């Protein structure tokens, strides 16, 4: 029996929210959220900056027992970041099966997690070397390939800064290995290469709320395709408009 999905869905307890005029409940995806079901393999959150992807990822992470800064569920340290109150109003619907491994990779606080790993002297899961002694991309791939053991539940919040196009392909292959080893991933990203993972569920966050869309319908794919196919024309219009 396939144990996945470990996290079947989330539901917003709307009755417990006093006002939808205050952040994070004023964000359209939260304001319109009732229930969101997840793919047993990979679910992508896509949308513009500020659309609520990271807000919802953080709320799910807190509900699953992670710290707000990320890392494993054993990583606990204080940061200056404010925690969203959304997690207090989310119901997480899980399956009977439990993952054997957990990780929350949050790009904006990954540096702090690396510092914490150095301070506690726990580097075995990262190949025995400080993440600070590697480039951002190397540190991310070390986490993906060495730390994550499979049979796990993994959250990635916008890993784009770490990944060149070649490393995106490497990450895509690593994600597939994790999926093949009974893992479930939820990933917020702008990267069309990553979100091309076969059969993944893609959820668009926008001003109307959230909805599932096809890969070819994502703005990330369409803009990249049009730029590569019509680079000179698009540059001409873009730079001409800038000069005006």
KOLMARNU-24757 format. One line per 10 residues: number of its first residue (from 1); their letters; for each residue z, x, y of C-alpha. Coordinates in nm, 3 decimals. Layout:
// KOLMARNU-24757
NUM> a> Z X Y; ...
This chain:
// KOLMARNU-24757
1> xxxxxxxxxx> 0.000 0.000 0.000; -0.094 0.130 0.344; 0.235 0.166 0.538; 0.065 0.135 0.876; 0.090 0.014 1.141; 0.447 0.129 1.196; 0.442 -0.053 1.530; 0.256 -0.380 1.489; 0.283 -0.519 1.840; 0.487 -0.555 2.154
11> xxxxxxxxxx> 0.593 -0.875 2.329; 0.722 -0.919 2.682; 1.038 -1.125 2.716; 0.923 -1.298 3.033; 1.230 -1.520 3.058; 1.458 -1.220 3.103; 1.269 -1.092 3.410; 1.414 -1.209 3.741; 1.110 -1.133 3.955; 0.751 -1.028 3.900
21> xxxxxxxxxx> 0.732 -0.908 4.259; 0.917 -0.583 4.189; 0.791 -0.270 4.012; 0.715 -0.236 3.724; 0.684 -0.611 3.670; 0.445 -0.644 3.965; 0.186 -0.423 3.792; -0.093 -0.660 3.677; -0.086 -0.547 3.312; 0.287 -0.616 3.297
31> xxxxxxxxxx> 0.268 -0.938 3.495; 0.001 -1.074 3.258; 0.143 -0.931 2.934; 0.248 -1.165 2.656; 0.168 -0.986 2.330; -0.030 -0.673 2.249; -0.122 -0.583 1.892; -0.190 -0.222 1.788; -0.449 -0.073 1.556; -0.296 0.082 1.243
41> xxxxxxxxxx> -0.472 0.412 1.321; -0.542 0.471 1.691; -0.505 0.256 2.002; -0.631 0.387 2.336; -0.506 0.274 2.677; -0.778 0.320 2.941; -0.801 0.234 3.310; -0.768 0.376 3.658; -0.468 0.575 3.777; -0.194 0.335 3.875
51> xxxxxxxxxx> -0.310 0.063 3.636; 0.010 0.084 3.430; -0.091 0.293 3.127; 0.189 0.546 3.164; 0.439 0.276 3.255; 0.372 0.089 2.931; 0.357 0.407 2.720; 0.699 0.510 2.857; 0.847 0.167 2.784; 0.720 0.182 2.426
61> xxxxxxxxxx> 0.857 0.536 2.389; 1.202 0.435 2.512; 1.199 0.137 2.277; 1.112 0.367 1.986; 1.407 0.595 2.061; 1.241 0.877 2.258; 1.374 1.030 2.576; 1.175 0.960 2.893; 1.052 1.321 2.918; 0.899 1.324 2.569
71> xxxxxxxxxx> 0.924 1.552 2.268; 1.083 1.442 1.942; 1.349 1.172 1.933; 1.609 1.452 1.919; 1.507 1.592 2.258; 1.754 1.477 2.522; 1.788 1.624 2.870; 1.818 1.487 3.220; 1.522 1.494 3.459; 1.472 1.377 3.815
81> xxxxxxxxxx> 1.221 1.118 3.694; 1.322 0.755 3.724; 1.304 0.551 3.407; 1.121 0.222 3.413; 1.323 -0.092 3.340; 1.033 -0.237 3.143; 1.165 -0.120 2.807; 1.467 -0.348 2.846; 1.235 -0.650 2.839; 1.000 -0.548 2.557
91> xxxxxxxxxx> 1.030 -0.664 2.199; 0.885 -0.412 1.953; 0.754 -0.569 1.633; 0.765 -0.304 1.358; 0.659 -0.305 0.995; 0.893 -0.253 0.701; 0.771 0.103 0.651; 0.919 0.371 0.875; 0.742 0.686 0.992; 0.872 1.021 0.875
101> xxxxxxxxxx> 0.775 1.198 1.196; 0.787 1.107 1.567; 0.655 1.269 1.883; 0.599 1.163 2.245; 0.367 1.400 2.432; 0.387 1.332 2.802; 0.163 1.564 3.001; 0.359 1.545 3.327; 0.685 1.659 3.164; 0.550 1.877 2.882
111> xxxxxxxxxx> 0.656 2.188 3.078; 1.016 2.060 3.083; 1.008 1.997 2.709; 0.879 2.352 2.652; 1.165 2.487 2.864; 1.414 2.281 2.664; 1.274 2.418 2.337; 1.327 2.772 2.469; 1.683 2.694 2.578; 1.789 2.558 2.238
121> xxxxxxxxxx> 1.595 2.825 2.049; 1.398 2.579 1.840; 1.047 2.718 1.813; 0.985 2.700 1.438; 0.793 2.376 1.465; 0.568 2.529 1.730; 0.462 2.835 1.531; 0.762 3.049 1.628; 0.632 3.122 1.979; 0.739 2.984 2.315
131> xxxxxxxxxx> 0.500 2.723 2.451; 0.534 2.896 2.789; 0.364 3.204 2.642; 0.046 3.004 2.582; -0.202 2.831 2.805; -0.159 2.457 2.856; -0.442 2.390 2.612; -0.307 2.629 2.349; 0.041 2.475 2.379; -0.098 2.125 2.334
141> xxxxxxxxxx> -0.303 2.222 2.029; -0.005 2.412 1.882; 0.193 2.090 1.909; -0.089 1.884 1.764; -0.167 2.118 1.475; 0.173 2.266 1.394; 0.452 2.040 1.516; 0.308 1.704 1.407; 0.346 1.680 1.031; 0.177 1.348 0.957
151> xxxxxxxxxx> 0.312 1.018 0.826; 0.418 0.983 1.186; 0.424 0.768 1.496; 0.282 0.953 1.796; 0.245 0.868 2.164; 0.023 1.076 2.396; 0.027 1.013 2.771; -0.283 1.157 2.939; -0.329 1.497 2.770; -0.647 1.563 2.975
161> xxxxxxxxxx> -0.521 1.858 3.181; -0.477 2.063 2.864; -0.815 2.006 2.707; -1.152 2.163 2.780; -1.450 1.981 2.622; -1.439 2.214 2.319; -1.066 2.158 2.278; -1.120 1.785 2.307; -1.338 1.810 1.996; -1.069 2.017 1.824
171> xxxxxxxxxx> -0.808 1.757 1.922; -1.030 1.478 1.792; -1.049 1.648 1.452; -0.670 1.701 1.452; -0.613 1.334 1.534; -0.833 1.241 1.239; -0.627 1.458 1.008; -0.311 1.285 1.127; -0.469 0.943 1.073; -0.578 1.044 0.723
181> xxxxxxxxxx> -0.216 1.147 0.660; -0.080 0.796 0.734; -0.013 0.840 1.105; -0.041 0.590 1.390; -0.123 0.702 1.743; -0.118 0.531 2.083; -0.296 0.737 2.348; -0.339 0.683 2.722; -0.643 0.882 2.833; -0.946 0.913 3.061
191> xxxxxxxxxx> -1.139 1.128 2.812; -1.454 0.965 2.666; -1.468 1.225 2.388; -1.121 1.134 2.262; -1.170 0.760 2.292; -1.484 0.785 2.077; -1.264 0.803 1.767; -1.425 0.568 1.512; -1.278 0.217 1.475; -1.008 0.280 1.736
201> xxxxxxxxxx> -0.885 -0.010 1.945; -0.952 0.041 2.317; -0.741 -0.160 2.559; -0.853 -0.175 2.923; -0.587 -0.192 3.194; -0.711 -0.339 3.523; -0.618 -0.579 3.801; -0.663 -0.881 3.572; -0.422 -0.752 3.307; -0.534 -0.601 2.979
211> xxxxxxxxxx> -0.803 -0.675 2.723; -0.978 -0.508 2.432; -1.322 -0.363 2.503; -1.589 -0.168 2.317; -1.630 0.207 2.368; -1.966 0.162 2.541; -1.806 -0.082 2.786; -1.556 0.171 2.918; -1.621 0.304 3.266; -1.535 0.652 3.139
221> xxxxxxxxxx> -1.827 0.644 2.897; -2.070 0.473 3.135; -2.007 0.707 3.430; -2.027 1.020 3.213; -2.346 0.899 3.043; -2.515 0.808 3.371; -2.416 1.135 3.536; -2.547 1.347 3.249; -2.869 1.148 3.222; -2.935 1.122 3.597
231> xxxxxxxxxx> -2.744 1.414 3.742; -2.980 1.505 4.025; -3.025 1.149 4.144; -2.652 1.074 4.134; -2.566 1.399 4.313; -2.826 1.323 4.578; -2.682 0.978 4.649; -2.322 1.096 4.629; -2.360 1.400 4.854; -2.596 1.221 5.092
241> xxxx> -2.333 0.948 5.135; -2.068 1.214 5.197; -2.281 1.381 5.465; -2.333 1.047 5.638
